[in-house]
Amino acid sequence: MLAIIKGAGDIASGIALRLRHAKFDVVMTDLKKPTAIRRTVCFSQAIVNGETAVEDVKAEKADNTDDIQDIINRGNIAVIADAEGECIKKLKPYFLIDAVLAKKNLGTSIEDAPVVIGVGPGFTAGIDCNAVIETQRGHYLGRVILKGSAAENTGVPGNIGGYTTERIIRAVKDGIFSPVCVIGDIVEAGQTVAYVDDEPVKSQIGGVLRGILPKGTPVFKGMKSGDVDPRCKIEHCWCVSDKALAVGGGVLEAMLTLKED
């Protein structure tokens, strides 16, 4: 059965990894110019590079819907630049998972597929989808909600190593982003990790640079542009996160629960 995932960032990629391991055919959609931070674990990089791999799963860019079946036949994930989800009507998936993580519903309907799953806040099970998956770190992360909604967005990132907002790197102004560090670098508090035009962007804490926007990305002031992990485990930069795997497990549970025999 075909599953289409809207979004190909790190959480969506954790979902896709789980689904491929469970032998589902997977298509992902994203922007023509993806803005994922954790690029080493995002299938959206297939749009940029033509192909990519996250852990042991490979993805290929589909230039159009005609390419998708060949990619699936090779055992890979197909990723297409289709932010509006136009391919959904043509491909008619059994499962549709909205993992854009916009904190609101940008147009997904419960009528879009036999099973529609909303990831995170902005969806209501029974209204605009069949199930919602909790994405807030804590006791309920990854739980399947069959009636109601996920916890509201607090605006505060999850606690990792004792840090929340401090671990996020944000653009200091509107402009063009240019990193001077790469994913996997160990950085110190106060270190310049990028520039927006000619203004430095500094890390607030020490740790490993787990994600950062690519050179030439247009940004606005306050836009999330990078992520520092204070645990300093460099190998984590190339592994899907615990959160993404938990959410992926919730999606898989919802799919199997809602699938008609």
KALINDA-V132725 format. One record per residue. RES is the residue in three letters. SS is DSSP state (h for helix, s for strand, l for the rest). PSI is psi as a letter, one per 30 degrees, with the letter a starting at -180 (none if undefined). D_CENTER is the distance of its C-alpha to the mean C-alpha in whole Angstrom. Layout:
# KALINDA-V132725
RES|SS|PSI|D_CENTER, RES|SS|PSI|D_CENTER
This chain:
# KALINDA-V132725
MET|l|k|22, LEU|s|k|19, ALA|s|k|16, ILE|s|k|14, ILE|s|k|10, LYS|s|j|9, GLY|l|k|6, ALA|l|h|5, GLY|l|a|2, ASP|h|e|3, ILE|h|e|4, ALA|h|e|4, SER|h|e|6, GLY|h|e|7, ILE|h|e|9, ALA|h|e|10, LEU|h|e|11, ARG|h|e|13, LEU|h|e|14, ARG|h|e|16, HIS|h|f|17, ALA|l|g|19, LYS|l|g|20, PHE|l|k|18, ASP|s|k|18, VAL|s|k|14, VAL|s|k|14, MET|s|k|10, THR|s|k|11, ASP|s|a|10, LEU|l|l|12, LYS|l|e|15, LYS|l|i|14, PRO|l|k|10, THR|l|g|10, ALA|l|k|7, ILE|l|e|9, ARG|l|i|9, ARG|h|f|10, THR|h|f|12, VAL|h|h|9, CYS|l|k|7, PHE|l|f|8, SER|l|f|8, GLN|h|f|11, ALA|h|e|13, ILE|h|e|14, VAL|h|e|15, ASN|h|f|17, GLY|l|e|18, GLU|s|l|17, THR|s|l|15, ALA|s|k|14, VAL|s|j|12, GLU|l|c|15, ASP|l|g|17, VAL|s|k|15, LYS|s|k|16, ALA|s|k|14, GLU|s|k|16, LYS|s|k|16, ALA|l|k|18, ASP|l|f|21, ASN|l|l|21, THR|h|f|22, ASP|h|f|25, ASP|h|f|23, ILE|h|e|20, GLN|h|e|23, ASP|h|e|24, ILE|h|e|21, ILE|h|e|20, ASN|h|f|24, ARG|l|g|23, GLY|l|g|21, ASN|l|l|18, ILE|s|k|15, ALA|s|k|15, VAL|s|k|13, ILE|s|k|14, ALA|s|j|14, ASP|l|i|15, ALA|l|f|13, GLU|l|f|16, GLY|l|h|16, GLU|l|f|19, CYS|h|f|19, ILE|h|e|19, LYS|h|e|22, LYS|h|e|23, LEU|h|f|22, LYS|l|i|22, PRO|l|l|20, TYR|l|e|21, PHE|s|k|17, LEU|s|k|15, ILE|s|j|12, ASP|s|j|10, ALA|l|h|7, VAL|l|f|7, LEU|l|h|7, ALA|l|f|10, LYS|l|g|13, LYS|l|l|15, ASN|l|k|15, LEU|l|g|16, GLY|l|g|18, THR|l|k|17, SER|l|k|20, ILE|l|f|21, GLU|l|f|23, ASP|l|f|21, ALA|l|l|21, PRO|l|e|23, VAL|s|j|20, VAL|s|k|17, ILE|s|k|15, GLY|s|k|13, VAL|s|j|10, GLY|l|a|11, PRO|l|l|14, GLY|l|f|16, PHE|l|l|17, THR|l|j|20, ALA|s|k|21, GLY|l|f|24, ILE|l|d|24, ASP|l|g|21, CYS|s|l|19, ASN|l|f|20, ALA|s|l|18, VAL|s|k|16, ILE|s|k|14, GLU|l|k|14, THR|l|f|12, GLN|l|k|14, ARG|l|k|15, GLY|l|a|19, HIS|l|e|21, TYR|l|g|19, LEU|l|k|16, GLY|l|f|14, ARG|l|k|18, VAL|s|k|18, ILE|s|j|20, LEU|l|f|22, LYS|l|j|24, GLY|s|a|23, SER|l|l|19, ALA|l|l|17, ALA|l|k|18, GLU|l|l|18, ASN|l|k|16, THR|l|f|18, GLY|l|f|17, VAL|l|k|18, PRO|l|l|15, GLY|l|l|15, ASN|l|k|18, ILE|s|j|18, GLY|l|g|21, GLY|l|g|23, TYR|s|k|21, THR|l|c|19, THR|h|f|19, GLU|h|f|21, ARG|h|f|18, ILE|s|k|16, ILE|s|k|17, ARG|s|l|18, ALA|l|k|20, VAL|l|f|23, LYS|l|l|24, ASP|l|k|24, GLY|s|a|24, ILE|s|k|22, PHE|s|k|20, SER|s|j|22, PRO|s|k|21, VAL|l|f|24, CYS|l|l|22, VAL|l|l|19, ILE|l|k|17, GLY|l|f|19, ASP|l|k|22, ILE|s|k|23, VAL|s|l|24, GLU|l|l|26, ALA|l|k|27, GLY|l|f|28, GLN|l|k|27, THR|s|k|26, VAL|s|f|23, ALA|s|l|22, TYR|s|k|24, VAL|s|j|24, ASP|l|c|27, ASP|l|g|29, GLU|s|k|28, PRO|s|k|27, VAL|s|k|23, LYS|s|k|24, SER|l|k|22, GLN|l|f|24, ILE|l|l|24, GLY|l|l|24, GLY|s|a|22, VAL|s|k|20, LEU|s|j|17, ARG|s|f|14, GLY|s|k|12, ILE|s|k|14, LEU|l|l|14, PRO|l|l|16, LYS|l|k|20, GLY|l|g|21, THR|s|k|18, PRO|s|k|19, VAL|s|l|18, PHE|l|l|20, LYS|l|k|22, GLY|l|f|19, MET|l|k|16, LYS|s|k|14, SER|s|f|14, GLY|s|l|14, ASP|s|k|14, VAL|s|k|17, ASP|s|j|17, PRO|l|f|21, ARG|l|f|21, CYS|l|h|22, LYS|l|j|21, ILE|h|e|20, GLU|h|f|19, HIS|h|f|16, CYS|h|f|14, TRP|h|g|14, CYS|l|k|13, VAL|l|k|10, SER|l|l|11, ASP|h|e|13, LYS|h|e|11, ALA|h|e|8, LEU|h|e|11, ALA|h|e|13, VAL|h|e|11, GLY|h|e|11, GLY|h|e|15, GLY|h|e|15, VAL|h|e|13, LEU|h|e|16, GLU|h|e|19, ALA|h|e|18, MET|h|e|19, LEU|h|e|22, THR|h|e|23, LEU|h|f|23, LYS|l|k|24, GLU|l|k|28, ASP|l|none|30
